[in-house]
Amino acid sequence: MKLKSIFYFLAICALISCQEKQDVELTPAQAVLGFYEMETSIKNDEYVLTHSLELKAGGFITGKGLIQKKGENIDLGYNYFFTGSFLLNEDVLTVFHESYFQIGDIQKFFDEKNRLVLVQTSTKGSEFLVNANFSELQFICPPDAVCLEESPFKKVK
């Protein structure tokens, strides 16, 4: 009988423990972490530029722009690549570039990653509005800039 009572006690403790783990919500700083993408067509709709952002724990971010021929699933090369940090203040994500690399030859629109040229270090990059469920990041156009309407970055993982 004692063994049966101990088993029931352990089962109840396990259920309570599982319930407590399910009730824990992610903080905004945790919920925003992940991999986001946005695609744009370039060169008369012949190519697709996939913009990717990866937000990592500790406030680190990497970003890249990869080119593919439309309808094919083969990366031709990089348009840009950056590393940096980010801050989340309520629903605004601010990106800071530690290093920003882009293509160096104006005749090209993609190249190998190791051939990209460092063009910026330690600058404030962009700001994004984070939607309520952390599934999209919408670029915020700076007040002194002319911006085209862009699709949001969608969270893919």
C-alpha positions as CSV (number, residue, x, y, z in Angstrom):
1,M,0.0,0.0,0.0
2,K,2.9,2.4,0.8
3,L,4.4,1.8,-2.6
4,K,1.1,2.7,-4.3
5,S,0.8,5.9,-2.2
6,I,4.4,6.9,-3.2
7,F,3.6,6.2,-6.9
8,Y,0.4,8.4,-6.7
9,F,2.4,11.2,-5.0
10,L,5.1,11.1,-7.7
11,A,2.5,11.1,-10.5
12,I,0.8,14.2,-9.0
13,C,4.1,16.0,-8.6
14,A,5.0,15.2,-12.2
15,L,1.6,16.6,-13.4
16,I,2.1,19.8,-11.4
17,S,5.6,20.2,-12.8
18,C,4.4,19.7,-16.4
19,Q,1.6,22.2,-15.8
20,E,4.1,24.8,-14.5
21,K,6.4,24.4,-17.5
22,Q,3.5,24.9,-19.9
23,D,2.4,28.1,-18.2
24,V,5.8,29.8,-18.6
25,E,5.6,32.4,-21.4
26,L,8.5,33.5,-23.5
27,T,9.7,37.0,-22.8
28,P,9.7,39.4,-25.8
29,A,13.5,39.1,-26.0
30,Q,13.2,35.3,-26.3
31,A,10.1,35.4,-28.6
32,V,11.8,37.6,-31.2
33,L,14.7,35.2,-31.7
34,G,14.8,33.2,-34.9
35,F,15.2,33.3,-38.6
36,Y,13.3,35.8,-40.8
37,E,13.1,36.1,-44.6
38,M,11.8,38.5,-47.2
39,E,12.1,38.1,-51.0
40,T,12.3,40.7,-53.7
41,S,12.4,40.4,-57.5
42,I,15.3,42.0,-59.3
43,K,16.6,42.4,-62.9
44,N,13.2,42.5,-64.6
45,D,11.9,39.7,-62.5
46,E,14.6,37.3,-63.7
47,Y,16.2,36.9,-60.3
48,V,15.1,36.7,-56.7
49,L,17.0,38.4,-53.8
50,T,16.2,36.6,-50.5
51,H,16.9,38.9,-47.5
52,S,17.6,36.9,-44.3
53,L,17.9,38.0,-40.7
54,E,18.9,35.6,-37.9
55,L,18.3,37.0,-34.4
56,K,20.3,35.1,-31.8
57,A,20.5,35.0,-28.0
58,G,22.6,37.7,-26.4
59,G,21.4,40.3,-28.9
60,F,23.5,39.1,-31.9
61,I,22.2,39.3,-35.5
62,T,23.5,38.2,-38.9
63,G,21.9,39.2,-42.2
64,K,22.5,38.3,-45.8
65,G,21.1,38.7,-49.3
66,L,21.3,35.7,-51.5
67,I,20.5,35.7,-55.3
68,Q,18.8,32.9,-57.1
69,K,17.5,32.7,-60.7
70,K,13.7,32.9,-60.5
71,G,12.2,29.4,-60.5
72,E,15.4,27.7,-59.5
73,N,16.5,26.7,-56.0
74,I,20.3,27.2,-56.5
75,D,22.1,30.1,-54.7
76,L,24.2,32.1,-57.2
77,G,25.9,34.2,-54.7
78,Y,25.7,37.0,-52.1
79,N,24.5,40.6,-52.6
80,Y,25.4,41.5,-49.0
81,F,26.3,40.1,-45.6
82,F,26.4,41.7,-42.2
83,T,27.0,40.9,-38.5
84,G,26.0,43.0,-35.6
85,S,23.7,43.4,-32.6
86,F,20.1,44.3,-31.9
87,L,18.0,45.9,-29.2
88,L,14.3,45.3,-28.7
89,N,12.5,48.3,-27.1
90,E,8.8,47.4,-26.8
91,D,7.8,46.7,-30.4
92,V,10.7,48.3,-32.2
93,L,13.8,46.2,-33.1
94,T,16.9,48.3,-33.8
95,V,19.8,46.7,-35.7
96,F,23.4,47.8,-35.3
97,H,25.9,46.7,-37.9
98,E,29.3,45.7,-36.6
99,S,30.5,44.9,-40.1
100,Y,28.7,45.2,-43.4
101,F,30.0,43.6,-46.6
102,Q,28.6,44.1,-50.1
103,I,29.6,43.4,-53.7
104,G,32.5,45.5,-54.8
105,D,32.1,45.5,-58.6
106,I,29.2,47.7,-59.8
107,Q,28.8,45.6,-62.9
108,K,27.7,42.6,-60.7
109,F,24.8,42.1,-58.4
110,F,26.1,39.0,-56.6
111,D,29.4,37.4,-55.8
112,E,31.1,34.8,-53.6
113,K,30.9,35.6,-49.9
114,N,34.7,35.9,-49.5
115,R,34.8,38.4,-52.4
116,L,32.4,40.9,-50.7
117,V,33.9,44.2,-49.7
118,L,33.7,45.7,-46.2
119,V,31.9,49.0,-46.5
120,Q,30.8,49.8,-43.0
121,T,31.8,49.1,-39.4
122,S,29.9,50.0,-36.2
123,T,26.9,51.9,-37.5
124,K,23.2,52.0,-36.7
125,G,21.5,50.0,-39.3
126,S,17.7,49.7,-39.6
127,E,14.6,49.7,-37.4
128,F,11.8,47.2,-37.7
129,L,8.3,47.2,-36.1
130,V,7.7,43.8,-34.5
131,N,4.2,42.5,-34.8
132,A,2.3,41.3,-31.7
133,N,3.0,37.6,-32.2
134,F,6.6,38.0,-33.3
135,S,6.0,36.4,-36.7
136,E,6.9,39.5,-38.8
137,L,9.3,42.4,-38.9
138,Q,8.3,45.4,-40.9
139,F,11.0,47.9,-41.9
140,I,10.5,51.4,-40.6
141,C,11.4,54.0,-43.1
142,P,13.6,56.8,-41.5
143,P,12.0,60.3,-41.5
144,D,14.6,61.8,-43.9
145,A,14.6,58.9,-46.5
146,V,12.5,58.0,-49.5
147,C,11.4,54.3,-49.2
148,L,9.4,52.0,-51.3
149,E,6.7,49.9,-49.6
150,E,8.4,46.7,-48.6
151,S,6.9,43.4,-47.7
152,P,7.6,42.3,-44.1
153,F,10.3,39.8,-43.0
154,K,8.4,36.6,-42.1
155,K,9.6,34.3,-39.3
156,V,10.5,30.9,-40.8
157,K,12.0,29.3,-37.7
